[in-house]
Amino acid sequence: MPGNDRPHGARRRPGSKKGPQVGTGGHRRKALEGRGPTPKAEDRPYHPKHKAKLRAEAKAAAAQPTRERQLEKIRNRIAVPADHEIICGRNACAEAARARVPVTRVFMAVSAENDDRLGAVVRRATLEGAPVFEVTKLELEALTQGAVHQGVAMEIAAYDYADALELLDRVSATGRKPLFVALDQVTDPHNLGAVLRSAGAFGADGVIIPQRRSADVNATVWKVSAGAAARVPVAKETNLVRTLEAFKARGCFVVGLDGNGSVSVDNLNLADQPLVLVTGAEGKGLSRLVRETCDEIASISIRAAVESLNAAVATGIALYEVDRVRRTTQGD
C-alpha cells in the first residue's frame, strides 16, 4: 500500500552499544593477564613473616648504636694520647719494628709463634720495654677504627717529619745523585702510602709534601706503604715552591708529571741527574706555580681509552723509568 513501505518491527538506533564495535578486542585482555609472581611471605603486609621481618630490622637498628657505644668505651679505656698514633697490619708493624721505630705498646689478638713478622714485633717491644697486650679482635677493631688489622697493632709516637734540605745534604754527602718525590696537593692517604712503597722499591731518597692540602703520614699510610714509611723519610714543608727552588739552587732538576708533557718519561734525559719528580693531584694536576717551577714536564704514554692515571700509579711508573736509566748508566 502506498505510504506504508517502512520496515516493520524495532530498529537499532545509530550509536547503540549492542553488537561489535571498533577496538573492542582488548576490553577483556587485561583481565586475562597474570599478576606476576607471588610476593615472598615476608613481603606481604598481612603475613606473620612480614611482621617478624620488621621486628628483626628494628632489633638490628637498635643494636647498632649499642655496638658503637661499646667500641667507644674500648677506645676510652685504652686511651691513646693525641700525640701518638696506631699502626696496624703484620707487614706495617714488622717493618716499623725492623726500622727501630720507637714503640709504646703492642696489641695482639693472635699468636706470634708461627709468624716471623709478629715475632719481630714482639722482640722489638721486648728490647724497648714496651708492654705487649693480648686483646680481642673487637678491641683491635675499636683501636684501629675498623681498619684491616690482621691481629696486630702498635702504638707509636706521631710521625717525625724530616727536613727536606737536610735530607738533600745527607744524600749529597754520600756522593750519590739525589732522587726525591714531591707531591703537590695529593690528599688521599692511600696515594701517599703507595708512593712511599714505590719510592722504597726504586731507590728514592725521600718524599716531600706541603704543609697544607696534603695527606699526613697516618695509620692508613703505614698500612698501604707495607712498612716503607719506616724506611723512606717524609719531609713536610711550609712552601713547596720555595723548597723546589732551593733544590734547584743546589743542583737538582725538577721534573713535573703531566699528561700533556713535552717529553715522555721513558725518554727523560734528566733521569740520571740529581732529580725531583713532582706529581700533582688526580684531576687537578700540578698547580700553576709548581708547574712554572719545573725544568721540564714529562708525560706517560697511555691508551686513549683511559683518561689519566692516579698520582700513585704515575709516580711509580716514573720512578721505575728513572731507576732503569740509572741502573743502565751506572752499570748495575
Salt bridges, closest charged atoms under 4 A:
ASP43 OD1 - LYS53 NZ 3.16
GLU72 OE1 - ARG75 NH2 3.18
GLU95 OE2 - ARG98 NH1 3.83
GLU95 OE1 - ARG231 NH1 2.92
ASP115 OD2 - ARG90 NH1 2.67
ASP115 OD2 - ARG117 NH2 3.09
GLU128 OE2 - ARG124 NE 3.00
GLU139 OE2 - ARG77 NH2 2.87
GLU141 OE1 - ARG67 NH2 2.76
GLU155 OE2 - HIS84 ND1 2.81
GLU155 OE1 - ARG105 NE 2.47
ASP169 OD1 - ARG250 NH1 2.56
ASP188 OD1 - HIS190 ND1 3.14
ASP205 OD1 - ARG176 NH1 2.93
ASP216 OD1 - LYS236 NZ 2.71
ASP258 OD2 - ARG291 NH2 2.75
GLU292 OE2 - ARG288 NH1 3.26
ASP295 OD1 - LYS248 NZ 3.43
GLU321 OE1 - ARG324 NH2 2.73
ASP323 OD2 - ARG327 NE 2.82
